[in-house]
Amino acid sequence: MADVDDTDDGLAGPDDGIGLCLSGGGYRAMLFHLGAIIRLNEIGLLPRLSRVSSVSGGSITAAYLGMRWAELEFDAEGRASNLSIVIDKIREMGRTSIDAGAIIGGLLLPGTISQRVAAAYDRVLFDGSTTDVFPADGAGPRFVINATNVQSAALWRFTKQYMGDYRVGLVKAPGVRLSLATTASSAFPPVLSPLVLPISADALWMKGEDLATPEFREKAVLSDGGVYDNLGLETVFKRYRTVLVSDAGQKSSPEVAPAHDWARHSLRILDVVDNQVRSLRKRGLIDAYLSGQRTGCYWSIRSRFHDYQPVSDPLGVGGWDTAPLAAVPTRLEAVRDDLQEGLINWGYAISDTALRRHYMNDLKDTLGLEIKDPVQFPYPHGF
């Protein structure tokens, strides 16, 4: 599970190892990915991961999993018996509305919108913890929380080992509060973006290219990680041979009469751009699977069970209509309990389906792990 290079260039080609990518999508993504993590835990894959890379809503789940990693009690089969310490708090986060209150407070009261979002993350999940609590290489996967550097137009990464991007450079052992890293990663434009992160004059910098200059190293102006990489794919794809992708993104819907006012029209344009970038990254990923350049599998909240035929259906999901789950708005807004459970169950079921269809043989050959059919959903009511 070791991550071999602090600076993460990936120039030598893909290494043996498994990376998990968690996409954006607000609380919809946070809960959908939680279901996939529950299934990965049952299979015994969690402690075999080399890296967990996340953006936006996926970073809420990833950052909290990384924070609690050292407390997880893995048995000989690689299953954490106490994963509930992660599940219960993510569900509590899902009952907490953030975005509307943060926007109103940021407009009417002292402090910024991003400060209010970070305070809410700290209040429910992180309690001031920093990236220092993430597992060291060799003690667990490397957790990479991705944001977009608006100054350099590059992917800005927060890890235990460093933060930064390839143009500005990397700050060694940054000790950034997880609430700030997660807020940057989930700073949906235009209303929650940007987060301005001051950088200490004493920071120890490494590397950097054309923007490794003082004016770019005083602060980082950051936006949602999904602006640059809405699948959280880049930092895994460049490094590892096995790539698992959990995609909770929405598909852009047709509009007969798009709004003409600047605010709603801008949102529509952002949606169209996001949809195209996601499609291109997905196409490149699937091509890499088909050509044998990468192994692993992709699953989506918009997938249908029948897309993965032939595969058995032990949970009876083939006849379910999951479109309403994919249509849950991309918000940091409280989700009622039954809808939370539906999102978690669907993440669990469709990740299991993809793994059994596309990765089961590789998993057995390389790690000696067998994927047994699931017996029941995490929550009894299905979807």
Phi and psi in degrees as a GROMACS rama.xvg file:
@    title "Ramachandran Plot"
@    xaxis  label "Phi"
@    yaxis  label "Psi"
@TYPE xy
-66.6946  145.035  ALA-2
-100.304  125.414  ASP-3
-85.9643  -13.4985  VAL-4
-142.096  119.533  ASP-5
-56.5939  -37.1093  ASP-6
-91.2442  -11.3605  THR-7
65.0669  36.3123  ASP-8
-71.8493  -36.4924  ASP-9
67.3316  24.9754  GLY-10
-77.8924  -19.8928  LEU-11
-85.6244  2.76428  ALA-12
98.4319  173.374  GLY-13
-69.9482  138.348  PRO-14
-97.5209  158.946  ASP-15
-65.2397  134.624  ASP-16
154.23  163.799  GLY-17
-119.377  126.89  ILE-18
-114.665  140.517  GLY-19
-112.932  127.67  LEU-20
-111.289  129.706  CYS-21
-118.181  117.667  LEU-22
-76.1008  178.437  SER-23
-87.6769  178.03  GLY-24
140.752  29.0909  GLY-25
60.3702  -149.229  GLY-26
-66.5774  -26.9085  TYR-27
-56.4448  -47.0894  ARG-28
-68.3377  -44.4648  ALA-29
-52.4023  -43.6996  MET-30
-81.455  -40.4926  LEU-31
-59.1373  -46.4248  PHE-32
-65.287  -32.3375  HIS-33
-60.2623  -40.2907  LEU-34
-61.4045  -41.0922  GLY-35
-64.5334  -39.2348  ALA-36
-65.8146  -36.7267  ILE-37
-59.7711  -43.5062  ILE-38
-70.0744  -40.6941  ARG-39
-60.3112  -35.6967  LEU-40
-66.2079  -42.7743  ASN-41
-61.3796  -37.0822  GLU-42
-73.0547  -24.0392  ILE-43
95.0297  19.5625  GLY-44
-89.4904  -22.8993  LEU-45
-54.4481  -51.1319  LEU-46
-73.3564  -6.56295  PRO-47
-89.6559  -7.0561  ARG-48
-71.1432  140.09  LEU-49
-92.2868  -28.9921  SER-50
-153.487  144.645  ARG-51
-122.694  116.402  VAL-52
-114.766  133.206  SER-53
-142.159  156.767  SER-54
-134.867  150.066  VAL-55
53.422  -127.747  SER-56
-59.0438  -31.1454  GLY-57
-64.0924  -26.2655  GLY-58
-71.8418  -24.4901  SER-59
-62.3835  -49.9042  ILE-60
-65.6057  -45.5331  THR-61
-63.896  -45.7783  ALA-62
-63.6635  -38.6622  ALA-63
-73.0763  -37.6159  TYR-64
-59.5113  -44.1927  LEU-65
-63.8624  -37.8655  GLY-66
-63.4973  -37.7873  MET-67
-96.249  2.66604  ARG-68
-54.4258  -45.5136  TRP-69
-63.1231  -19.3636  ALA-70
-90.5753  -11.0076  GLU-71
-70.1788  137.487  LEU-72
-106.93  95.962  GLU-73
-87.7861  134.945  PHE-74
-87.7345  -173.774  ASP-75
-63.8066  -23.9913  ALA-76
-89.6198  2.39774  GLU-77
83.2139  22.6921  GLY-78
-106.985  128.276  ARG-79
-81.4041  118.85  ALA-80
-75.8962  -15.9382  SER-81
-119.1  34.7087  ASN-82
-60.2078  -15.8768  LEU-83
-58.2441  -24.077  SER-84
-65.2828  -24.7784  ILE-85
-88.3127  -47.1536  VAL-86
-57.531  -48.6739  ILE-87
-63.4883  -39.1313  ASP-88
-75.7001  -35.1485  LYS-89
-63.9004  -38.731  ILE-90
-66.293  -37.0187  ARG-91
-62.0696  -41.1848  GLU-92
-60.056  -38.6265  MET-93
-67.1323  -13.1868  GLY-94
-95.7288  4.2569  ARG-95
-114.419  115.617  THR-96
-79.6146  133.617  SER-97
-119.53  -50.6168  ILE-98
-63.5444  -47.7192  ASP-99
-63.2272  -45.8581  ALA-100
-63.613  -38.6311  GLY-101
-66.1045  -38.7781  ALA-102
-66.4895  -48.1931  ILE-103
-63.3947  -45.8187  ILE-104
-63.1114  -39.4949  GLY-105
-66.451  -27.842  GLY-106
-82.8843  -32.6618  LEU-107
-106.623  -20.0891  LEU-108
-124.02  163.874  LEU-109
-60.1886  150.651  PRO-110
97.5949  158.821  GLY-111
-95.6936  165.519  THR-112
-59.745  -44.6073  ILE-113
-64.2897  -35.0694  SER-114
-63.1328  -37.6235  GLN-115
-72.1104  -37.6376  ARG-116
-63.9972  -46.0466  VAL-117
-60.7148  -39.8526  ALA-118
-62.6717  -38.1269  ALA-119
-67.0732  -41.9987  ALA-120
-60.6212  -41.75  TYR-121
-64.8831  -40.6542  ASP-122
-63.4528  -40.4503  ARG-123
-93.5864  -40.3802  VAL-124
-114.431  -57.2459  LEU-125
-95.7141  -27.0838  PHE-126
51.2142  41.2821  ASP-127
84.0725  -0.535476  GLY-128
-62.9763  153.823  SER-129
-117.931  176.334  THR-130
-62.2429  -13.9802  THR-131
-62.4639  -22.7536  ASP-132
-81.4046  -11.6097  VAL-133
-60.6143  151.105  PHE-134
-64.4237  144.244  PRO-135
-71.177  156.503  ALA-136
-56.7533  131.46  ASP-137
97.0209  -20.3542  GLY-138
-104.458  -1.68077  ALA-139
165.359  178.44  GLY-140
-67.7648  155.352  PRO-141
-80.1831  124.928  ARG-142
-93.3052  125.344  PHE-143
-120.101  112.737  VAL-144
-97.298  117.438  ILE-145
-100.569  135.692  ASN-146
-130.304  177.1  ALA-147
-112.824  125.122  THR-148
-82.2872  109.46  ASN-149
-69.0036  -26.6615  VAL-150
-70.3463  -45.7004  GLN-151
-98.2986  -8.9051  SER-152
57.5294  37.9611  ALA-153
-128.473  167.352  ALA-154
-79.1548  121.431  LEU-155
-100.106  127.078  TRP-156
-115.512  136.252  ARG-157
-108.33  122.667  PHE-158
-138.218  174.859  THR-159
-62.2781  -36.9594  LYS-160
-81.7856  -31.8846  GLN-161
-165.013  168.746  TYR-162
-138.33  151.199  MET-163
142.114  -168.582  GLY-164
-138.268  171.658  ASP-165
-70.451  -23.6274  TYR-166
-84.6787  -45.3286  ARG-167
-80.9744  -33.9258  VAL-168
116.418  -179.165  GLY-169
-121.879  131.244  LEU-170
-89.1564  122.492  VAL-171
-74.7586  137.537  LYS-172
43.2496  65.6042  ALA-173
-73.0056  -26.0646  PRO-174
57.1641  43.7939  GLY-175
-79.8077  140.565  VAL-176
-59.1849  134.234  ARG-177
-61.2152  -33.1081  LEU-178
-63.0731  -37.3889  SER-179
-72.3717  -43.2966  LEU-180
-60.5522  -42.8407  ALA-181
-69.7658  -37.7003  THR-182
-63.0692  -43.5922  THR-183
-60.9042  -44.2091  ALA-184
-65.598  -29.122  SER-185
-110.697  24.6066  SER-186
-82.6253  77.2186  ALA-187
-59.9448  127.807  PHE-188
-78.2184  152.723  PRO-189
-92.8384  -14.6984  PRO-190
-82.2138  -32.9539  VAL-191
-95.6422  -2.7483  LEU-192
-108.342  145.462  SER-193
-100.271  173.109  PRO-194
-105.824  125.604  LEU-195
-98.4897  116.282  VAL-196
-106.884  108.156  LEU-197
-65.5692  145.093  PRO-198
-119.437  127.605  ILE-199
-60.1527  142.431  SER-200
-65.4036  -18.6128  ALA-201
-91.001  2.62872  ASP-202
-59.4879  141.114  ALA-203
-92.8436  109.664  LEU-204
-93.8865  147.205  TRP-205
-127.629  147.714  MET-206
57.0791  -149.519  LYS-207
106.09  151.588  GLY-208
-122.691  -117.175  GLU-209
-71.7069  -17.5945  ASP-210
-111.261  21.6719  LEU-211
-81.486  61.9669  ALA-212
-126.855  158.213  THR-213
-55.4047  -39.818  PRO-214
-65.6672  -26.7013  GLU-215
-90.4835  -5.89231  PHE-216
-109.603  6.75756  ARG-217
-80.8415  -34.0374  GLU-218
-158.633  161.567  LYS-219
-118.719  128.342  ALA-220
-100.793  109.412  VAL-221
-117.835  146.058  LEU-222
-128.704  177.8  SER-223
-48.1231  133.842  ASP-224
-59.8569  -26.798  GLY-225
-70.4564  -14.7111  GLY-226
-61.7665  -38.5405  VAL-227
-95.1654  -41.5839  TYR-228
-147.427  89.0889  ASP-229
-78.1486  -0.456424  ASN-230
-107.074  -4.41369  LEU-231
64.3719  29.707  GLY-232
-87.5039  -36.152  LEU-233
-58.3257  -47.8264  GLU-234
-70.1473  -17.9539  THR-235
-90.5244  -46.514  VAL-236
-60.7122  -37.843  PHE-237
-72.5986  -19.0635  LYS-238
-106.39  -39.8292  ARG-239
-120.687  152.545  TYR-240
-78.0453  -32.235  ARG-241
-106.72  122.899  THR-242
-125.678  118.315  VAL-243
-108.45  127.356  LEU-244
-125.236  124.699  VAL-245
-109.695  115.881  SER-246
-115.024  112.747  ASP-247
-108.014  19.7098  ALA-248
-75.2989  154.638  GLY-249
-92.5815  157.15  GLN-250
-95.8799  137.009  LYS-251
-63.8571  126.772  SER-252
-91.3248  147.743  SER-253
-63.7109  147.911  PRO-254
-131.134  120.463  GLU-255
-66.1235  -39.8924  VAL-256
-131.087  79.5318  ALA-257
-59.327  145.361  PRO-258
-62.4832  147.672  ALA-259
-104.173  -15.8761  HIS-260
-69.0718  152.737  ASP-261
-62.2733  -37.4096  TRP-262
-68.1284  -55.1982  ALA-263
-71.3182  -32.9829  ARG-264
-66.8367  -38.4364  HIS-265
-62.3985  -41.5317  SER-266
-62.3998  -39.7412  LEU-267
-63.9078  -42.3661  ARG-268
-62.7746  -43.7673  ILE-269
-59.0708  -39.6885  LEU-270
-64.5858  -42.9348  ASP-271
-64.632  -44.0526  VAL-272
-62.5891  -45.2333  VAL-273
-59.1646  -42.6487  ASP-274
-63.0061  -41.5107  ASN-275
-69.3935  -43.4575  GLN-276
-63.0975  -42.6429  VAL-277
-61.2808  -43.4209  ARG-278
-62.2314  -41.9339  SER-279
-66.4553  -42.5276  LEU-280
-66.3045  -40.7842  ARG-281
-63.6527  -42.879  LYS-282
-60.7444  -43.486  ARG-283
-63.6682  -38.1681  GLY-284
-64.8742  -48.3906  LEU-285
-63.1563  -39.7659  ILE-286
-59.9373  -39.5449  ASP-287
-66.88  -36.9478  ALA-288
-62.763  -48.8502  TYR-289
-66.1808  -33.1512  LEU-290
-83.5902  -8.3295  SER-291
85.0596  4.16557  GLY-292
-67.3487  -31.7687  GLN-293
-135.18  151.711  ARG-294
-111.445  172.872  THR-295
121.943  -155.068  GLY-296
-163.161  162.912  CYS-297
-123.366  137.282  TYR-298
-136.608  153.709  TRP-299
-136.771  151.337  SER-300
-63.6852  -20.7  ILE-301
-95.0103  -0.497649  ARG-302
-66.0972  156.816  SER-303
-114.76  146.224  ARG-304
-54.3963  -39.9626  PHE-305
-70.3953  -11.9576  HIS-306
-65.4057  -18.7396  ASP-307
-107.591  16.0509  TYR-308
-64.5417  148.127  GLN-309
-89.8315  128.849  PRO-310
-155.245  146.599  VAL-311
-69.2105  162.108  SER-312
-125.599  68.623  ASP-313
-65.7524  -23.9215  PRO-314
-95.2433  -4.10046  LEU-315
67.599  39.3177  GLY-316
-89.858  -7.77038  VAL-317
-58.2432  -30.795  GLY-318
-96.5471  2.95578  GLY-319
-82.0168  143.778  TRP-320
-95.9361  105.446  ASP-321
-100.388  5.8485  THR-322
-57.4214  -38.3176  ALA-323
-61.4068  -29.4045  PRO-324
-69.2025  -41.3397  LEU-325
-67.5842  -20.9323  ALA-326
-90.6996  -0.403916  ALA-327
-58.4921  129.423  VAL-328
-59.2549  150.535  PRO-329
-80.9833  85.856  THR-330
-137.662  161.568  ARG-331
-102.974  61.2962  LEU-332
-123.419  141.805  GLU-333
-50.6391  136.974  ALA-334
-114.585  127.775  VAL-335
-61.916  155.573  ARG-336
-60.6035  -41.4322  ASP-337
-67.0515  -33.9087  ASP-338
-72.7945  -38.0065  LEU-339
-54.4357  -48.5162  GLN-340
-65.461  -35.4341  GLU-341
-63.6442  -43.3379  GLY-342
-64.5298  -42.7487  LEU-343
-64.4383  -45.544  ILE-344
-61.2827  -39.6829  ASN-345
-70.5208  -40.398  TRP-346
-59.4153  -40.1152  GLY-347
-63.6431  -48.9875  TYR-348
-70.705  -44.3317  ALA-349
-77.7028  -29.8994  ILE-350
-66.0525  -41.7129  SER-351
-60.3866  -43.5793  ASP-352
-61.4143  -46.1353  THR-353
-64.9504  -41.9891  ALA-354
-63.8381  -43.5227  LEU-355
-68.9656  -32.6601  ARG-356
-78.5539  -40.2176  ARG-357
-116.841  -13.2813  HIS-358
-129.274  -3.66293  TYR-359
-62.1919  -45.061  MET-360
-67.3346  -43.3205  ASN-361
-61.9963  -39.3882  ASP-362
-63.6816  -40.5419  LEU-363
-69.6017  -41.5243  LYS-364
-69.1461  -39.3364  ASP-365
-91.683  -35.5011  THR-366
-118.621  -6.58618  LEU-367
70.8616  21.0656  GLY-368
-98.1852  136.467  LEU-369
-109.349  136.232  GLU-370
-94.5642  107.083  ILE-371
-84.6657  150.194  LYS-372
-57.5038  137.816  ASP-373
-66.2127  149.079  PRO-374
-94.3179  -38.0095  VAL-375
-156.829  162.8  GLN-376
-68.6006  159.376  PHE-377
-58.9126  -32.9528  PRO-378
-127.556  142.455  TYR-379
-72.3988  -20.1587  PRO-380
-85.7607  3.28085  HIS-381
77.0151  -124.936  GLY-382
